[in-house]
Amino acid sequence: TGAFALLVAIAAGRYLRRGRLDAAGGCLFGIAALTRPEGWLFFALTGLHQATATVVRRQPRRRVLDLWPAAAPFAAFVLPHLLFRLVYYGYALPNTFHAKTGISLTYVHHGLRYTAEFLVDYGFWGLAPLSLALLTSRARTRPAATYLALLVFANATYVTLVGGDTLPEHRLYLPVVALLNVGVVEAVRAASLRLLGRHRAPLAGAALLLAMAARTATGADDDLL
């Protein structure tokens, strides 16, 4: 899970910096999909965001075809592995996926509790996802914020529907922790500049870092004690 989270964070960061998927991004998402099935989801969402942005900006139709440089290396990683699973096991997804997931009211109930606990422990009591929603209202941060929000909320929907996980520390949300932190930092930066000005804004950022460090040091999970 740690390797998967790292690969998703690097791939998402590359997409945000370049503004489009490229071959390296396709490779990163492809390797991520080999570590966990959710890699398919994150790659598809990134492609959807790029295609939607192309339509919204009314750019030439050929820009939609820019997805192919990323789709080709992604397919080169995942399709041979998928074909092997189908031929050898008869299933596209691993046994652990089928054993641990399902969709029913019971699963949704457990998933909602799992998500609520994650928001309390790692999401600033729900303020972290809210920061992404607020950033979408600013024209300057809207492209990046909509992408981060798409990944975070889609992952939250998926995790909730499958019932979360039985292990502590909310590992199914680990892939989006870095993305949430990016949203929190950017929201605090924008709010500090607006309310405090350029000279006092760094103090607010330092206070946030201290608060995060204090929470990490003092907010031990009861499941681990």
Beta strands, then each sheet from edge to edge (+ up, - down):
end
